[in-house]
Amino acid sequence: QVLLVESGGGLVEPGGSLMLSCAASGNKVLYAMGWYRQAPGERRELVAGITYHGDAEYAESAAGRFTITRDVTKNTAFLHMNCLKPEDTATYYCTADGTFLSGGVLPVEWMYWGQGTQVTVSP
């Protein structure tokens, strides 16, 4: 069993920055780690994901403003968010999966999920 613990959420003004952190318990080698978000009344959406080898994908809304990084030796992942907008307000969930895939693609379905951390962008 892998437990994911997020931290770093909070309240920030438009144009500000936040960094979210995700730590995975145990020694299981994780193929991919990522971040989803869900705003009230909306469906959960992928924000960014990164594979073991560093292949990263971003939602169109996040590209150019957000950067996902990970430390495979420590089973941690980070989401660096810049130029935040009110529409980025959501609960952000860390996710991970241990099944290795070829081609550097992200999983379609993810095995492990964190409890979520709230990000609020407001004046």
Buried (B, 14 or more C-beta within 10 A) or exposed (E): EBEBBBEBBEEBEEEEEBBBBBBBEEEEEBBBBBBBBBBEEEEBEBBBBBBBEEEBBBBEBBEEBBBBBBEBEEBBBBBBBEEBEEEBBBBBBBBBBBEEBEEBEBBEEBBBBBEBBEBBBEE
